[in-house]
Amino acid sequence: MALRNIVLEGDPILRKRCRAVDQVDDRIRMILDDMVETMREAGGVGLAAPQVGMMRRMFVAEPEEGRVYCFVNPEIIEMEGSQLGDEGCLSVPGYQGKVERPERIRIKGLDREGKEQEYEFRDWDARVMCHEFDHLEGILYTDKAGQVYEVTAEGDE
Ligand code: CO
């Protein structure tokens, strides 16, 4: 595994819609593994492929320590309710903002092995997944936040 460079806000890579992954093969698994390592090293709870310069529809997330998800070609198939909370982003270091997100989602996609998976997430987990999903559409949380403010260094998404 290897650490990858994280693309920062201002780079047009973060503003493009990502293409579907054709096949979950060893190369894709290697990138997903690198993304998990890079996310952990940076102290984040999620990382999407465009953040490491890959314009493909996949992300990794670890909303709680030790609980890691890999989503390839994810689709959010249900959304319900709303919640308001703070978010950061590894591509926007040093900032946070309050963002409205659904309170509950159902999301499906392929896992690291290329098998279908479907999950229901609530609260913080739902927030993390929606944030990462948005990256695949070229959307940053700063687009949705009412206000973005500077914070001292700590864990970001
Ligand atoms: Co982010």
Residues whose N, C-alpha, C, O or C-beta is under 5 A from the ligand:
A	BS01	CO	G88 C89 L90 E157
